[in-house]
Amino acid sequence: MALLALATAPLSAGAEMFSETMRDGKISICVEAPNTADGNTVTITPSGLANDNRLVTFTTDKEVVRAWMEDIKGDGTHEFFIQLRQPGSGGYGEVKAYSTNGDKSLSEIFIAPPEEKDMTGYMGHDEFELVENTLVRRYPVYQEGDSNADPTGGYRQFQYKLEPGEAGWIFRLDRVVEY
């Protein structure tokens, strides 16, 4: 299902409608977002799931910058990720993660938030990757007096492991590394 082009301003200069279709075998996941300032509704369209291919939507004030699919559990089924970024010089980021539940239906994977003490010196510029079945979030650490363009505190990296939760999957914070 394609989104209609909207005649509204983008979230940030250079932002364009986001549309990415990820495929692996019979499974495909299409992620679309207009990336507009007056409401960014992200639409996820699954195809090929055994039990439920209903659309999933959510609204955000961030723009979608990337989407990718992996088999992080190593069980032959799929998880996928949507990277979001707040417009502006800081680029405050977040990632949303979903499981295909054995390639049968979609559900969001809860990502445990870091503790407040671990966010000291945070001013955005997040990067997200999957490294050896670990979700990694890293960002530069800012010291008092640093400009947004010149962090001096090194980097902080959060490493999350995927675990079964009470009613679905959860990325639990496994390690915080500074370098």
N, C-alpha and C positions, 0 to 999 in steps of 0.2 A: 504494500500500500504506500503510495508516494504522498508526501506532504505537499500541499499547495505552496507555491512561492508567495511570501508575504512582502508587501511593500512597506517595510518598517526598517528602522536603523539596526545595524548589527550591534552585538554586545560590545565589541571593540573594533578599532580600526583594523581592517584586513580580515575580520571574521566573516566567514561564508557559511552557507548552509552545510551541515555535516551529513554525509551519507556514506556508510560503509557496510558492505555485505561480507560476512565471514562464512566460509564454507569448509566442511570437512566431511567427506563421504556424503551421506544423505541429509545431514544436518546443515541448515543455514540460518544465520541470525543477521538481520538487517537492523542497523541503528541509524536513525535519522533525527536531526534537530535543526530548526531554522536558525539557531544562534542569534536571536534578535533580542534587543534590550527590553521590549515590552512583554516578555514572557517567553521563556525557552522551554517548550515541551518536548521532551525526548521520547521517541517512539521506538520500541523494540518489537520487531516482527520475526517470530521464529517460524521455521518451516522444517518438516521432517521429523518432529518429535512424535513419539509413539502415542501419547495420550492427550496432550493439550498444546495447541499451537495458538492460543489467545495472545493478542497484543498486550504489551506491558507499556505503560506510560508513566512518566514522572515529570514534574515541573521543577526547574532550577533557575537560579540567577547566574549560573556559570555557563560557559560555552563548552561544547564537546570538542575535544581536540584530537582524540584517538580512541580506537576500539580494537580489541584483539581477542583471539580465542586460543585456549590452551587446554591440555589435559593435565592439570596440575596434580590430580590424585593418582595419575598413572594407571587408571582403570579402564582406559579406552573410551571414556565418556568426556563430556566437554564442560568447561567453565569459560566464561567470557568476562571481559573487563571493559569499562568505559571510563576514560580519563577526562576529567572536567577541570576547567581553570577559570578563576575569577578574572574578569577583564581588569586591566590596569597594570601599573608597573610592577606590582608584587607577584601577580599570577598565582594567588592562593589556590592550591589544588586539592583535589580529592579524586578517589577512584571508587566506582561502584562495581561490585562483582556479582555474578549470577552463576548458578549451577543449573545444568540441564537435567539433574536428578536421574541419572542413568539414561539420558537421551529420551526421557518420557515427558517432562514438563519443566517450566522455568520457575526458579525461586531465587530471591535475592540472598546473597551471602552476607551475613553481618560482619562488619569489620570493627573490632574493638578499638575504641578511641585511645590515644596515648594519654598518660597522666599529665596533668597540668604542668608539673615540674619538668617534664620532658619537652615541653614546648617553649621553654625560655629561649629567647633569641630568635624566635620564628618570625619571619616576615615574607613568607611565600617562596616562590621559585621551586616548587615541588617537582620531583621526578619520580616516576613509578616504573618498576620493571618486575618481571618474574625471573628469579635466579635460582636454579636448582630446586624447583618446587617451593620456593619461598617468595611471597609478595614483599617487595622492597620499596620503601618510600624514603627518599633522602632530600635534604634541603640544606642550604648554607645557613650557618648560625651567625647572627648579628650581635655584635657587642654594643654597649651603650655608646652613642655618638656615631656609629657607622651610618653611611648613606645607603640608600636602597641599592645603589649600583656598586657598592664596595664593602661586602661583608668581610670581617677579619677573624671570625670565630671558628673557622674550619667547617666541617660538615657533620650533620647528625643523620643517622640512618636507622630506620625502624624495620625490623624483620618479622614478618607475620607467617605463622604456620596455619594451614587449613586443617580444622578438626571438626568432627561431628559435634553438633550442639544438641540441645534438647528438642528443638523442632526444625532443625535444618543444619546448615553448615555455618561455621564461624572462623574468621581469621583472627587468631589470638596473637597478641604481641609476644614474640619469643625473645627478642634481644633488641637493645638500643646500643648502637655503636657510635662513637665520636672519633673523628680523625681530622 
